[in-house]
């Protein structure tokens, strides 16, 4: 962005490209600008450029990706997911404390219980505002499936490698899972 003259100049170039219906070039410029700092004006214009690219696309997959990208820019899906991820770290720690206390027949201390409930409610509120396009959900599920398949393959290779070095399956699993 700096190499192109700064954020204001890139935004002006993108707006000019959009005005002359060169939506692809506008999207390229705006993508750099959004990734560099998340300027709200750039996000809004990028969403409009993606809308136009989606409307003009004859390929249904490309159209869905453009329109989904536009919706994500408008609805702040990534910001919401980032907020949930940050809150979930603290929530998970409190969940572990809760389980440990319950195993001992005790309850969480009052401060931890209130923090647990507050985080739970905050996460629920964020999830209620989250809007995902069905095509995006399917793409994320497919991506998760591919990652899981690769992980399972790597775990299988690791187990076979341990076996080839004379480590029993039970010993390996005990060390692997802790």
PyMOL commands that set and color helices and strands:
alter all, ss='L'
color gray80, all
select helices_A, chain A and resi 2-4+7-19+23-37+40-56+60-75+77-103+110-129+134-164+169-177
alter helices_A, ss='H'
color red, helices_A
deselect
rebuild
show_as cartoon
